[in-house]
């Protein structure tokens, strides 16, 4: 409620539009440069749907360039409607965030919203960057009971900032020198992620031959697809099938990701919409060829045919069919294609009930 927010010194301000909202958040990061301030710092949160991210692009880009304050921090929450359920067109704000040099977190559940939000503010305060935060429709419109964790203590990264620092300064307008400063901030992000990993191995199998890289809601789709195929943790361990869940999709933490893929017969990258993680892995393989797996597929297979489409949304049944074919090629004893084929007719037997649609209104 409004009273609860005020008790904790939080102002909830509905903005006139997304641009002015981003500008107001930028102003909140100036507090630490004001000698007459009454608080140490102000943390800011901007929220807008995909079209709002597009509209506020200039303000968000400049805000990230100006930077955050050490006791403030900014989260930029993008309401991405991947399935175009209540929007004029689908959106994937990760691509815009990348262009603005904005680190991007992709939580898989409501529970992770809490942990990733805390992580995002800590990352923003350390690196001087604003942090993008994906909030897709399936997760936002769901419910979950969660246990509030104790505040996390973050490790100090092994990084020495440049003499000019990483955070908001006054009077310091963005100019040509900003590119060098943004690169320093990116290095700070890598160092923070190294000291405080948000990506994790699900099973951590020492000598796995098949690796799956996932993120966000696609991770939950994958786990359900494995369940539909009868592949529990014991089955995955016995066949050497491991999973790597990415929390920060850009920039992808290099060392941990390369350690996961190294030596595997095949890597399957499962992500909804465009292949942000897959593209970064391929770039890393060029620079570090010794870590390259025998094969890596994602949006397309080894023959260039479409595999996991970027069009529309993923579903567990769709992934089950893809997984069955890939895994049967390596582990014929699993005979997963038979199980996947048995799943397909069930979709046709589902009762078709007209759903309520929320048409965008102008």
C-alpha positions as CSV (number, residue, x, y, z in Angstrom):
1,X,0.0,0.0,0.0
2,X,1.0,3.6,-0.3
3,X,1.3,4.0,3.5
4,X,3.7,1.0,3.7
5,X,5.9,2.5,0.9
6,X,6.0,5.8,2.7
7,X,7.1,4.1,6.0
8,X,10.1,2.8,4.1
9,X,10.9,6.1,2.4
10,X,9.7,4.9,-1.1
11,X,7.9,7.2,-3.5
12,X,5.7,5.6,-6.1
13,X,5.2,8.2,-8.9
14,X,3.0,7.4,-11.9
15,X,4.8,9.4,-14.7
16,X,3.1,11.3,-17.5
17,X,5.0,9.1,-19.9
18,X,7.9,6.6,-20.1
19,X,10.4,9.3,-21.1
20,X,9.7,11.5,-18.1
21,X,9.7,8.5,-15.8
22,X,13.3,7.6,-17.0
23,X,14.4,11.2,-16.6
24,X,13.0,11.3,-13.0
25,X,14.9,8.1,-12.2
26,X,18.1,9.7,-13.7
27,X,17.6,12.6,-11.3
28,X,17.4,10.3,-8.3
29,X,21.0,9.2,-9.0
30,X,22.2,12.8,-8.6
31,X,21.4,12.8,-4.8
32,X,24.9,11.7,-3.7
33,X,26.5,14.7,-5.5
34,X,24.3,17.2,-3.5
35,X,26.0,18.4,-0.3
36,X,22.5,19.3,1.2
37,X,21.1,15.7,0.8
38,X,19.2,14.2,3.6
39,X,19.8,10.6,2.6
40,X,22.8,8.6,1.5
41,X,21.3,7.7,-1.8
42,X,18.1,6.9,-3.7
43,X,17.5,3.6,-5.5
44,X,15.2,3.9,-8.6
45,X,13.0,1.5,-10.5
46,X,11.6,2.2,-13.9
47,X,8.9,0.0,-15.4
48,X,7.3,0.0,-18.9
49,X,6.1,-2.5,-21.4
50,X,8.0,-3.2,-24.5
51,X,6.6,-0.2,-26.5
52,X,7.5,2.0,-23.5
53,X,11.1,0.7,-23.6
54,X,11.2,1.7,-27.3
55,X,9.6,5.1,-26.6
56,X,11.9,5.9,-23.7
57,X,15.0,4.7,-25.5
58,X,16.8,8.0,-25.6
59,X,16.2,8.8,-21.9
60,X,17.2,5.3,-20.8
61,X,20.3,5.2,-23.0
62,X,21.4,8.6,-21.6
63,X,20.5,7.6,-18.0
64,X,22.7,4.5,-18.3
65,X,25.5,6.7,-19.8
66,X,25.3,9.1,-16.9
67,X,25.3,6.2,-14.5
68,X,24.0,5.2,-11.1
69,X,25.2,6.2,-7.7
70,X,27.1,4.0,-5.2
71,X,24.3,4.0,-2.6
72,X,21.4,4.2,-5.2
73,X,21.2,1.9,-8.2
74,X,18.6,1.6,-11.0
75,X,16.6,-1.3,-12.3
76,X,14.9,-1.0,-15.7
77,X,12.0,-3.5,-15.7
78,X,10.8,-4.3,-19.2
79,X,7.4,-5.9,-19.5
80,X,8.0,-8.0,-22.6
81,X,4.9,-9.6,-24.2
82,X,6.7,-12.4,-26.2
83,X,3.4,-13.9,-27.4
84,X,1.8,-10.6,-28.3
85,X,-1.1,-11.3,-26.0
86,X,-2.0,-7.7,-25.1
87,X,0.3,-5.7,-27.3
88,X,0.3,-4.5,-30.9
89,X,3.5,-6.6,-31.6
90,X,5.8,-8.9,-29.7
91,X,8.8,-7.4,-27.9
92,X,12.2,-8.5,-26.7
93,X,13.8,-5.7,-24.9
94,X,17.1,-7.6,-24.3
95,X,18.2,-6.5,-27.7
96,X,17.7,-2.8,-26.9
97,X,19.4,-3.1,-23.6
98,X,22.4,-4.6,-25.3
99,X,22.6,-1.7,-27.6
100,X,22.6,0.7,-24.7
101,X,25.3,-1.3,-22.8
102,X,22.9,-2.2,-20.1
103,X,23.4,-5.5,-18.2
104,X,20.3,-7.6,-18.4
105,X,18.8,-10.1,-15.9
106,X,16.2,-12.7,-16.9
107,X,14.5,-14.3,-13.9
108,X,12.5,-17.6,-14.4
109,X,9.9,-17.2,-11.6
110,X,8.3,-14.8,-9.1
111,X,10.7,-16.1,-6.5
112,X,13.6,-15.2,-8.6
113,X,12.2,-11.7,-9.0
114,X,13.2,-11.1,-5.4
115,X,16.7,-12.6,-5.6
116,X,17.4,-11.1,-9.0
117,X,16.1,-7.7,-8.0
118,X,18.4,-7.6,-5.0
119,X,21.3,-8.8,-7.2
120,X,20.5,-6.1,-9.8
121,X,20.6,-3.3,-7.4
122,X,24.0,-4.5,-6.0
123,X,25.3,-4.8,-9.5
124,X,24.1,-1.3,-10.4
125,X,25.6,0.2,-7.3
126,X,29.0,-1.4,-8.0
127,X,29.3,-1.0,-11.7
128,X,27.7,2.4,-12.2
129,X,25.3,0.9,-14.8
130,X,21.6,0.8,-14.9
131,X,20.5,-2.9,-15.0
132,X,17.8,-4.3,-17.3
133,X,15.3,-6.7,-15.8
134,X,13.0,-8.9,-18.0
135,X,9.4,-9.3,-16.8
136,X,7.5,-11.4,-19.3
137,X,3.7,-11.8,-19.3
138,X,3.6,-15.5,-18.3
139,X,5.5,-14.8,-15.1
140,X,3.9,-11.4,-14.2
141,X,0.4,-12.9,-14.6
142,X,1.2,-15.9,-12.4
143,X,1.2,-16.4,-8.6
144,X,3.7,-18.1,-6.3
145,X,4.2,-18.4,-2.5
146,X,7.8,-17.5,-1.7
147,X,9.8,-17.4,1.5
148,X,11.6,-14.1,1.8
149,X,15.3,-14.8,2.1
150,X,17.7,-12.9,4.4
151,X,19.4,-10.0,2.7
152,X,22.3,-11.3,0.6
153,X,25.9,-10.3,1.3
154,X,27.8,-9.7,-1.9
155,X,31.5,-10.4,-2.3
156,X,33.9,-7.6,-3.2
157,X,35.0,-8.0,-6.9
158,X,38.7,-8.2,-7.8
159,X,38.6,-5.1,-10.0
160,X,40.3,-1.7,-9.8
161,X,38.1,1.1,-11.3
162,X,39.7,3.8,-13.4
163,X,40.8,7.0,-11.5
164,X,37.8,8.8,-12.9
165,X,35.4,6.3,-11.3
166,X,32.4,4.5,-12.6
167,X,29.4,6.4,-11.1
168,X,27.3,9.5,-11.7
169,X,29.4,12.7,-11.6
170,X,28.5,16.3,-11.8
171,X,29.1,18.2,-14.0
172,X,30.0,15.4,-16.3
173,X,28.0,15.3,-19.6
174,X,28.3,12.3,-21.8
175,X,30.6,12.8,-24.8
176,X,33.1,11.0,-26.9
177,X,34.9,9.8,-23.7
178,X,31.8,8.0,-22.6
179,X,32.7,4.9,-24.7
180,X,35.9,4.4,-22.7
181,X,34.0,4.8,-19.5
182,X,31.3,2.3,-20.6
183,X,33.9,-0.3,-21.3
184,X,35.3,0.2,-17.8
185,X,31.8,-0.3,-16.4
186,X,31.4,-3.5,-18.5
187,X,34.6,-4.8,-17.0
188,X,33.2,-4.0,-13.6
189,X,30.1,-6.0,-14.4
190,X,32.2,-9.0,-15.4
191,X,34.2,-8.7,-12.2
192,X,31.0,-8.5,-10.1
193,X,29.5,-11.6,-11.8
194,X,32.8,-13.5,-11.3
195,X,32.7,-12.7,-7.5
196,X,28.9,-13.2,-7.2
197,X,27.7,-15.8,-9.8
198,X,24.1,-15.6,-10.8
199,X,24.5,-18.3,-13.5
200,X,24.5,-21.9,-12.2
201,X,24.8,-25.5,-13.1
202,X,21.7,-27.5,-12.3
203,X,23.2,-30.9,-11.8
204,X,27.0,-30.1,-12.0
205,X,27.9,-33.4,-13.6
206,X,31.7,-33.7,-13.9
207,X,32.0,-35.4,-17.3
208,X,28.7,-34.7,-19.0
209,X,28.6,-35.2,-22.8
210,X,25.4,-33.3,-23.5
211,X,24.9,-29.8,-22.2
212,X,21.8,-27.5,-22.3
213,X,22.1,-23.8,-21.7
214,X,18.8,-22.0,-20.7
215,X,17.5,-18.8,-19.2
216,X,14.4,-17.3,-17.8
217,X,11.0,-18.9,-18.6
218,X,12.6,-21.1,-21.2
219,X,14.4,-22.9,-18.3
220,X,11.1,-23.9,-16.8
221,X,9.8,-25.0,-20.2
222,X,12.9,-27.2,-20.5
223,X,12.5,-28.8,-17.1
224,X,8.9,-29.6,-17.8
225,X,9.9,-31.0,-21.2
226,X,12.4,-33.3,-19.5
227,X,9.7,-34.4,-17.1
228,X,7.4,-35.2,-20.0
229,X,10.1,-37.3,-21.5
230,X,10.7,-39.2,-18.2
231,X,14.2,-37.7,-17.7
232,X,14.6,-37.0,-14.0
233,X,17.8,-36.1,-12.3
234,X,18.9,-39.7,-12.0
235,X,18.4,-40.3,-15.7
236,X,20.3,-37.2,-16.6
237,X,23.2,-38.0,-14.4
238,X,23.5,-41.6,-15.7
239,X,23.6,-40.4,-19.3
240,X,25.7,-37.3,-18.7
241,X,23.1,-34.6,-19.5
242,X,23.7,-31.4,-17.6
243,X,22.0,-28.0,-17.6
244,X,23.4,-24.5,-17.3
245,X,20.9,-21.8,-16.2
246,X,21.9,-18.3,-17.2
247,X,20.7,-15.4,-15.0
248,X,22.5,-12.5,-16.6
249,X,21.9,-12.9,-20.4
250,X,24.1,-9.9,-21.3
251,X,27.0,-9.6,-20.9
252,X,27.3,-13.4,-20.5
253,X,29.8,-14.3,-17.8
254,X,32.6,-15.7,-19.9
255,X,34.7,-18.0,-17.6
256,X,31.8,-20.0,-16.1
257,X,30.0,-20.4,-19.4
258,X,33.1,-21.6,-21.2
259,X,33.9,-24.1,-18.4
260,X,30.5,-25.6,-18.7
261,X,30.6,-26.1,-22.5
262,X,34.2,-27.3,-22.7
263,X,34.6,-31.0,-23.8
264,X,31.0,-31.7,-24.4
265,X,29.8,-33.6,-27.5
266,X,26.9,-31.3,-28.0
267,X,25.5,-28.0,-26.5
268,X,21.8,-27.1,-27.0
269,X,20.9,-23.5,-26.3
270,X,17.3,-23.0,-25.3
271,X,16.1,-19.4,-25.2
272,X,12.9,-17.8,-26.2
273,X,12.9,-15.2,-29.1
274,X,16.3,-14.2,-30.6
275,X,19.5,-16.0,-29.6
276,X,21.2,-13.6,-27.3
277,X,23.2,-16.2,-25.4
278,X,23.9,-18.4,-28.4
279,X,25.5,-15.5,-30.3
280,X,27.8,-14.6,-27.3
281,X,28.9,-18.2,-26.9
282,X,29.9,-18.4,-30.6
283,X,31.8,-15.2,-30.2
284,X,33.7,-16.6,-27.2
285,X,34.5,-19.8,-29.1
286,X,36.3,-17.7,-31.7
287,X,38.5,-16.1,-29.1
288,X,38.8,-19.3,-27.0
289,X,38.8,-22.2,-29.5
290,X,40.0,-24.7,-26.9
291,X,36.7,-24.5,-25.1
292,X,34.6,-25.1,-28.1
293,X,32.3,-28.2,-27.9
294,X,32.1,-30.7,-30.8
295,X,28.7,-29.3,-31.8
296,X,26.4,-26.4,-30.7
297,X,22.9,-25.9,-31.9
298,X,20.1,-23.6,-30.9
299,X,18.1,-21.5,-33.3
300,X,19.4,-23.7,-36.2
301,X,20.8,-27.2,-36.3
302,X,24.2,-28.2,-37.8
303,X,22.7,-28.3,-41.3
304,X,21.3,-24.7,-41.0
305,X,17.7,-25.8,-40.6
306,X,15.4,-24.1,-38.1
307,X,15.5,-25.8,-34.8
308,X,14.2,-23.7,-31.9
309,X,12.3,-20.9,-33.6
310,X,12.6,-17.3,-32.4
311,X,9.0,-16.8,-33.6
312,X,6.2,-16.9,-31.1
313,X,6.6,-18.6,-27.7
314,X,8.2,-21.8,-26.5
315,X,6.3,-24.6,-24.8
316,X,7.3,-27.8,-23.0
317,X,5.7,-30.0,-25.6
318,X,7.6,-28.2,-28.4
319,X,10.9,-28.6,-26.6
320,X,10.2,-32.2,-25.8
321,X,10.0,-33.1,-29.5
322,X,13.3,-31.3,-30.2
323,X,15.0,-32.8,-27.2
324,X,13.9,-36.3,-28.1
325,X,15.6,-36.1,-31.5
326,X,18.8,-34.6,-30.2
327,X,19.2,-37.0,-27.3
328,X,18.2,-40.1,-29.2
329,X,21.1,-39.4,-31.7
330,X,23.6,-39.6,-28.7
331,X,21.8,-42.0,-26.5
332,X,19.7,-44.5,-28.6
333,X,18.8,-46.5,-25.6
334,X,16.6,-43.7,-24.3
335,X,14.1,-44.1,-27.2
336,X,12.7,-40.7,-26.4
337,X,11.2,-40.1,-29.9
338,X,8.6,-42.8,-29.1
339,X,7.6,-41.0,-25.9
340,X,7.6,-37.6,-27.7
341,X,5.3,-39.0,-30.4
342,X,2.9,-40.2,-27.8
343,X,2.7,-36.7,-26.3
344,X,1.7,-35.1,-29.6
345,X,-1.8,-36.5,-30.0
346,X,-2.8,-35.2,-26.5
347,X,-2.6,-31.7,-27.8
348,X,-5.2,-32.5,-30.4
349,X,-7.5,-34.0,-27.8
350,X,-7.5,-30.9,-25.6
351,X,-10.8,-29.1,-25.4
352,X,-10.6,-25.8,-27.3
353,X,-12.0,-23.1,-25.2
354,X,-12.1,-19.5,-26.6
355,X,-9.8,-17.4,-24.4
356,X,-10.3,-13.8,-23.4
357,X,-8.2,-11.5,-25.4
358,X,-6.9,-8.1,-24.3
359,X,-6.8,-6.0,-27.5
360,X,-4.4,-3.1,-27.3
361,X,-6.3,0.2,-27.1
362,X,-5.1,3.5,-28.5
